[in-house]
Amino acid sequence: MCIFCKIIDGEIPSNTIYEDDKVKCILDLNQMCLGHTLIIPKEHTLDINTIDKNTLNHIFDVAKILDKRFKTKLNNDGLTIAVNSGIAQEVKHFHMHLMPKYENSKTMETDELYEILKED
């Protein structure tokens, strides 16, 4: 079982900031920027070539929800969305990176960031 499947099943703890029946969204352990989040489909699928269109569309809908949350709670100035595939993909389970961008760099401890971004 892959590491993301273990996170989805609750075998490995995570800082989950959004979850529904199709996806789990967690703060990346290696924050490349403040609020770096992974959107992970709950059904295991390898990459962009194997994910079904409905799930992919749902992931983009969730990205919009989280972007609004970032703007409200972190005051970001932009957002980078990335999906890796093939040798660029560290974990072989499709996932989308959301990386808020700021005109002036911001830092924060992960626990504090989680408290700000988690669902109410």
Helices and strands as residue ranges (DSSP letters): H 3-8, E 16-19, E 23-27, E 37-41, H 53-73, E 78-82, G 86-88, E 96-101, H 110-117
